[in-house]
Amino acid sequence: MALRIVPNKEENAISDMVARFFRDRSPLSAQLEASRTDVALPRDLLTELAGLEIFHEALADDAEPSGPAPLVCCLIAEAGGRELVPGPWVDQLIAVRVCGSDTELVAPLLAGEQIAAFAVAPELSVESGTISGVVRGLRFGDKVDRWILMTEHGAQVVDPGASGVTEIHRERTIDPLWQSVTAFLDGAPVVARIELTADEREAVLGYGRSLASAVSVGAGARVLEDGIAYVNSREQFGRPLGSFQAIKHRASNGFIALLHARSMTRRSFVTGSPHDAHVARVASDRTYRFVSEQVVQMYGGVGFTAAVPVHLFLKNAQQLRGWPTHVEDDLRDLRDHLALDPEEAIA
């Protein structure tokens, strides 16, 4: 039976609504301005997203049997990627997916009353209702209300302000829009523990990888569109830059790569397969970085200046490689699944 990865009329309507919301409330121009300062947690934006019931889209089928088609979450993430919307709005979607079966836990997340950051930390020690160890990569972790920490045996919900959270250090990042922290825990109380089987854990991580892939695809599409608009507006030797063959090659190669990555990403949402999520993650990562690099060249010398936002996409493409798991780990798992030699290339 063929998979449907092309959005239907209802899904496109939701996608258009979310895209308009992001354009109006958190446009790319605002991100360019924010990148020159200390980016704040966009709590009001997340509250408005909750009011639009966007986070409800992350509820798994068993939590909401009449829930929406899985492509909706993909389209939401693509729309956010197009504007490089900062903040843990993707983390919030994962948190809802993780906590969806517990009404008491998920209600404040759905309402936007609590904002969560998600991180994978299998090395953390959980004992007698407390958690200890070091967790890295908590986006806006010093400003959110809850941490959802994925350990070997499930997800642990932690209050960042609780006793036992001994230190929180801001991490250095290449992307100025990416705020993240490293937290040190020593017997921090666990607000709630969500037991997950190995398959359930992989399903959650696969969902996170698919969301990251969709953000990459949306961002890659936006930066390519902006690059094409730029070269068609500039002239050299009396002709638009976009008419030169070298520019056409950069644009067409980027477009073809995006088509492939988008197809793989949407497939991963429809099937819910952890393997498909690995494939989508690797494809979208390579495509996002490739397209960003091509567009920087299309802009010429101005491409990596603060005057235009192209550099933000290139930096974001590099930063996103490590979340929610590092793409090199995804590539290694994919090689193992395909029984490839370590040096054998994946096209």
C-alpha positions, 0 to 999 in steps of 0.5 A, a space after each residue: 500500500 502506497 504511503 501518502 506524504 503529500 499533504 491534503 487540503 486540511 493539512 495544508 490549511 493548518 500549515 498555512 495558518 501556522 506559517 502565517 502565525 510565525 511570519 507575523 509573530 516571529 519573522 526571520 527579520 526579528 531573528 536577525 535583530 535578536 541574534 545581535 543580543 541575548 535571545 530571550 525565551 519567547 514565552 508569549 509566543 509559546 503561549 499563543 501557540 498553545 492557544 492555537 492548540 498547536 501542541 495538541 498535534 503532538 499527542 500520540 494516537 493512543 492518547 487521542 485516537 481521533 487525533 490529526 494525521 502525522 503530517 501536521 507535526 511535520 508541516 508545523 516544524 517546517 514552518 518554524 524552520 522557515 523563520 528560524 523561530 528560536 526557543 524550545 517550541 520543538 522541545 514542547 512538542 516532544 514533551 507533549 508526546 512523552 507525557 501525553 498519557 498522563 493527563 496531569 502532566 500534559 495539561 500544563 504543557 498543552 496550555 503553555 502554562 509550563 515550557 519544557 526543554 528536552 535532552 537525551 542523557 542515558 548516563 544519568 543515575 536515577 535512584 529512589 526518586 532522585 536523579 544525579 549526573 550531568 546533562 547537556 544541551 538543554 535549550 533555554 534550560 535556565 529559563 524553562 519550567 520543566 526538563 524532560 530527560 530521556 534516560 536508559 529506561 524512560 523519561 524523567 521530569 525535573 523542576 530546574 529550580 529544585 534542590 539538587 540542581 547544583 549548577 547550570 552553565 550556559 554553553 558556548 554555541 555557534 548559533 547566536 539564536 541557540 541558547 542551551 545549558 549544561 546542568 549538574 544534578 546531585 540528588 535532584 527530585 524527580 517530579 514524575 517518571 515515565 516508564 518506557 520500553 526500549 521500543 517506546 523510547 526509540 519511538 520518542 527519539 525517532 519523533 524528535 529526529 523527524 522534527 529536527 529533520 522537518 526544521 532542517 527542510 523548512 529552513 533549507 527551503 527558505 534560505 534557497 528561496 531567498 538566495 534565488 530571489 537575491 540573484 534574480 534581483 542583482 545584475 552583472 554585465 547587464 544580466 541578472 546573476 540568476 541567469 548565469 549557469 554556475 548560479 543555476 547549478 547551485 540552485 538546481 542542485 539544492 532544490 533536488 536535494 531538498 526534494 529528496 530530504 523532504 520526501 524522506 522526512 515526511 515518510 518518517 512522520 507517516 510510518 513512525 519508523 525509527 529507521 526512517 527517522 534515522 534516514 530522514 535525519 541524515 538526509 536533511 542534515 546533509 541537505 541543510 548544510 549543503 544548501 546553506 553553503 551554496 546560498 552563501 556563495 550565491 550571495 557572494 561577499 555579503 553572504 556571511 555578513 550581519 547585513 543578511 540572515 544567510 549566515 544564521 542558516 549556516 550556523 543553525 545547520 551546524 548547531 542542529 546537528 547535535 540535537 536531539 541526538 548527534 547526527 553522527 550517531 544517527 549515521 552510525 546506527 544507519 550503517 549498522 542497520 544496513 550492515 555497511 562497512 565503516 568507510 562505505 559511503 551512504 549516497 
